[in-house]
């Protein structure tokens, strides 16, 4: 499936040093205050009330959960490509973890669309994963005919996923969903082929694009759910 994303945090060395200095000052002040308690000239005591952060809204929680699930989809897909290319003994375990991610995505839809719809989506997504194997196999062996046939099957499944989503929610137009899924297939194929060809810089660059696309798709899905089930948000 397809989607897109964003977010990062940075802490400078100066801010860390300032924080350490501040902490030291606070500790020193605390020590002095404790020593002054028994003295007749003891100063005023101060109480600190912790400020509790407000809980995230239901909308924010959904966006975060959806982003997380699809980011895991991308991460484990990349790991599968790497394991396949390197004939790693971890390949089977990696594919198993990737398939579990598809079930997790399906489960996330259950509260809104029901268990039957969630199971159907899971099946479509797991087919999406298993159909990637013939693509990788043909690409690695250089069998162009087999690759084209495998890609045709993979794109057909992507359209099935898109159509399923479009039928579930009017906020997810069929054409938009099909284009997003087609882009996901194309980008995944591109970075997998680059990795198999040992063009690692190109593989990483294309993966970054694919990851951003999937973050966007996750946001589109979240927005659609929120729009369709307003009373739950």
C-alpha positions as CSV (number, residue, x, y, z in Angstrom):
1,X,0.0,0.0,0.0
2,X,1.1,3.7,-0.3
3,X,1.5,6.6,2.0
4,X,3.8,9.5,3.2
5,X,5.4,11.0,6.4
6,X,7.5,13.5,8.6
7,X,9.2,14.4,12.0
8,X,12.5,14.9,13.8
9,X,14.1,16.3,16.9
10,X,17.5,17.7,17.7
11,X,19.4,18.6,20.9
12,X,22.5,20.7,20.7
13,X,25.6,20.3,22.8
14,X,25.1,23.8,24.2
15,X,21.6,23.0,25.4
16,X,22.8,19.8,27.0
17,X,25.5,21.7,28.8
18,X,23.0,24.3,29.9
19,X,20.7,21.6,31.2
20,X,23.6,20.0,33.2
21,X,24.5,23.4,34.7
22,X,20.9,24.1,35.6
23,X,20.6,20.7,37.2
24,X,23.7,21.3,39.2
25,X,22.4,24.7,40.4
26,X,19.2,23.2,41.5
27,X,21.0,20.4,43.4
28,X,23.2,23.0,45.1
29,X,20.2,25.2,46.0
30,X,18.4,22.1,47.4
31,X,21.3,21.3,49.6
32,X,21.6,24.8,51.0
33,X,17.8,24.9,51.7
34,X,18.1,21.6,53.6
35,X,20.9,22.9,55.7
36,X,19.1,26.1,56.5
37,X,16.0,24.4,57.8
38,X,17.4,24.2,61.4
39,X,18.6,27.8,61.4
40,X,16.4,30.5,62.9
41,X,16.9,32.5,59.8
42,X,15.5,29.8,57.6
43,X,14.0,31.2,54.4
44,X,10.8,30.4,52.8
45,X,10.0,26.9,51.5
46,X,8.8,26.4,48.0
47,X,6.5,23.7,46.6
48,X,6.6,22.6,43.0
49,X,3.4,21.4,41.3
50,X,4.0,19.1,38.4
51,X,2.3,20.1,35.2
52,X,0.5,17.2,33.6
53,X,0.5,17.2,29.8
54,X,-2.9,17.1,28.2
55,X,-3.8,13.7,26.7
56,X,-3.5,13.5,23.0
57,X,-6.8,13.9,21.1
58,X,-8.5,10.9,19.5
59,X,-7.6,12.4,16.1
60,X,-3.9,12.6,17.0
61,X,-3.8,9.1,18.4
62,X,-5.3,7.7,15.2
63,X,-2.8,9.6,13.1
64,X,0.1,8.4,15.2
65,X,-1.1,4.8,15.2
66,X,-1.6,4.8,11.4
67,X,1.8,6.4,10.7
68,X,3.4,3.8,13.0
69,X,1.8,0.8,11.3
70,X,2.7,1.9,7.8
71,X,6.2,3.0,8.8
72,X,6.6,-0.6,10.2
73,X,5.3,-1.8,6.8
74,X,8.1,0.1,5.1
75,X,10.8,-0.8,7.6
76,X,10.1,-4.6,7.4
77,X,9.7,-4.5,3.6
78,X,13.2,-2.9,3.4
79,X,14.6,-5.5,5.8
80,X,13.0,-8.2,3.6
81,X,14.6,-6.9,0.5
82,X,18.0,-6.7,2.2
83,X,17.7,-10.2,3.6
84,X,16.6,-11.6,0.2
85,X,19.5,-9.9,-1.6
86,X,22.1,-11.2,0.9
87,X,20.6,-14.7,1.2
88,X,20.3,-14.1,4.9
89,X,19.1,-16.9,7.2
90,X,16.9,-14.2,8.7
91,X,14.7,-14.0,5.6
92,X,12.0,-16.3,6.8
93,X,11.7,-14.6,10.2
94,X,11.7,-11.2,8.5
95,X,8.9,-12.1,6.2
96,X,6.9,-13.6,9.1
97,X,7.3,-10.3,10.9
98,X,6.2,-8.3,7.8
99,X,3.1,-10.5,7.4
100,X,2.2,-9.8,11.1
101,X,2.4,-6.1,10.3
102,X,-0.3,-6.6,7.7
103,X,-2.5,-8.3,10.3
104,X,-1.9,-5.3,12.6
105,X,-3.0,-2.9,9.9
106,X,-6.2,-5.0,9.4
107,X,-6.9,-5.0,13.1
108,X,-6.6,-1.2,13.2
109,X,-9.6,-1.0,10.8
110,X,-11.7,-3.4,12.8
111,X,-13.1,-0.8,15.3
112,X,-14.5,1.2,12.4
113,X,-15.4,-1.3,9.7
114,X,-15.9,-4.6,11.6
115,X,-14.0,-7.8,12.0
116,X,-15.0,-9.2,8.6
117,X,-13.7,-6.2,6.7
118,X,-10.5,-6.2,8.8
119,X,-9.9,-9.9,7.9
120,X,-10.5,-9.1,4.2
121,X,-8.0,-6.2,4.3
122,X,-5.5,-8.4,6.1
123,X,-5.8,-11.1,3.5
124,X,-5.3,-8.6,0.7
125,X,-2.3,-7.0,2.4
126,X,-0.7,-10.4,3.1
127,X,-1.1,-11.3,-0.5
128,X,0.6,-8.0,-1.3
129,X,3.6,-9.3,0.7
130,X,3.7,-12.9,-0.6
131,X,3.4,-11.6,-4.2
132,X,6.6,-9.6,-3.7
133,X,8.7,-12.7,-3.5
134,X,8.3,-13.7,-7.2
135,X,9.1,-10.1,-8.1
136,X,12.4,-10.3,-6.1
137,X,13.2,-13.7,-7.4
138,X,12.8,-12.7,-11.0
139,X,14.6,-9.4,-10.5
140,X,17.6,-11.2,-8.9
141,X,17.8,-13.8,-11.6
142,X,17.4,-11.3,-14.4
143,X,14.4,-13.2,-15.8
144,X,12.6,-10.3,-17.6
145,X,9.5,-12.3,-18.6
146,X,9.0,-13.7,-15.1
147,X,9.5,-10.2,-13.7
148,X,6.8,-8.7,-15.9
149,X,4.4,-11.4,-15.0
150,X,5.1,-11.1,-11.3
151,X,4.7,-7.3,-11.5
152,X,1.4,-7.7,-13.3
153,X,0.1,-9.8,-10.5
154,X,1.5,-7.4,-7.9
155,X,-0.2,-4.4,-9.5
156,X,-3.5,-6.4,-9.7
157,X,-3.4,-7.0,-6.0
158,X,-2.6,-3.3,-5.4
159,X,-5.7,-2.4,-7.4
160,X,-7.8,-4.8,-5.3
161,X,-6.5,-3.1,-2.1
162,X,-7.3,0.3,-3.5
163,X,-10.8,-0.8,-4.6
164,X,-11.5,-2.3,-1.1
165,X,-10.5,1.0,0.5
166,X,-12.5,3.1,-1.9
167,X,-15.6,1.0,-1.3
168,X,-15.2,1.4,2.4
169,X,-15.0,5.1,2.6
170,X,-16.1,7.9,0.2
171,X,-13.2,10.0,1.4
172,X,-10.9,7.6,-0.4
173,X,-11.7,8.0,-4.1
174,X,-10.9,4.9,-6.1
175,X,-8.6,6.7,-8.6
176,X,-6.6,8.3,-5.7
177,X,-6.3,5.0,-3.9
178,X,-5.2,3.2,-7.1
179,X,-2.6,5.8,-7.9
180,X,-1.2,5.7,-4.4
181,X,-1.0,1.9,-4.4
182,X,0.6,1.9,-7.9
183,X,3.2,4.4,-6.7
184,X,4.0,2.2,-3.7
185,X,4.5,-0.8,-6.0
186,X,6.7,1.2,-8.4
187,X,8.9,2.7,-5.7
188,X,9.3,-0.6,-3.9
189,X,10.3,-2.3,-7.2
190,X,12.8,0.5,-7.9
191,X,14.6,0.4,-4.6
192,X,14.6,-3.4,-4.5
193,X,16.1,-3.5,-8.0
194,X,18.7,-0.9,-7.1
195,X,19.7,-2.9,-3.9
196,X,19.9,-6.1,-5.9
197,X,22.2,-4.3,-8.3
198,X,24.4,-3.1,-5.5
199,X,23.5,0.6,-6.2
200,X,22.9,1.2,-2.5
201,X,22.8,5.0,-2.7
202,X,20.0,4.9,-5.3
203,X,18.2,2.2,-3.2
204,X,18.3,4.4,-0.1
205,X,17.3,7.5,-1.9
206,X,14.3,5.8,-3.5
207,X,13.4,4.2,-0.2
208,X,13.3,7.6,1.4
209,X,10.8,8.7,-1.3
210,X,8.8,5.6,-0.8
211,X,8.7,6.1,3.0
212,X,7.5,9.7,2.6
213,X,4.8,8.5,0.1
214,X,3.6,5.9,2.6
215,X,3.4,8.5,5.4
216,X,1.2,10.6,3.2
217,X,-1.0,7.7,2.5
218,X,-1.3,6.9,6.2
219,X,-2.4,10.5,6.8
220,X,-5.0,10.2,4.0
221,X,-6.4,7.1,5.6
222,X,-6.6,8.7,9.0
223,X,-8.3,11.8,7.7
224,X,-10.8,9.6,5.9
225,X,-11.7,7.6,9.0
226,X,-12.0,10.8,11.1
227,X,-14.3,12.3,8.4
228,X,-16.5,9.2,8.2
229,X,-16.8,8.6,11.9
230,X,-17.0,12.1,13.3
231,X,-18.9,11.1,16.4
232,X,-16.0,8.9,17.5
233,X,-13.6,11.9,17.4
